[in-house]
């Protein structure tokens, strides 16, 4: 349900469209943080876990033998 609400929310769509075509991690994280917790709690959790896993994967890439 949150995904449908997200896709149909004109304010969030406009905000997402203002990101550059290749946004940096800072921009993406700030976008997800801007979602209201009351309406998009599950999407915020997913985005947080994705960012953590992505950071962990990227950090381990440099330490492989």
Secondary structure, DSSP 8 states (H G I E B T S, - for coil): -HHHHHHH-HHHHHHHHTS-TT--HHHHHHHHHTS-HHHHHHHHHHHHHHHHHHHHHHHHHTT--
